[in-house]
Amino acid sequence: MISRLENGRRVAGINQCRKAVKKGTAAVMFIAEDVENRIKQSLLELCAEHGVDVVSVPTMGELGRACGIEVGTSAAVLLK
């Protein structure tokens, strides 16, 4: 599932992910398991409100690599 981030249109980072969900352009959100609980919870609630599926990824580093960036990221969204 995470391999879809490598080839698809995506955004990374908490703020960009929130914007995509609120605008209705998010197909699925990927959230790193090692992100702070308060951040993770707010993203999960936002996705639930907007009907966006969520996929957990073990680490921020792994999620960043899947997005093709050299740093870790807390969240990424695959765009519709």
Buried (B, 14 or more C-beta within 10 A) or exposed (E): EBEBBEEEEBBBBBEBBBBBBEEEBBBBBBBBEBBEEEBBEEBBEBBEEBEBEBBEBEEBBBBBBBBEEEEBBBBBBBEE
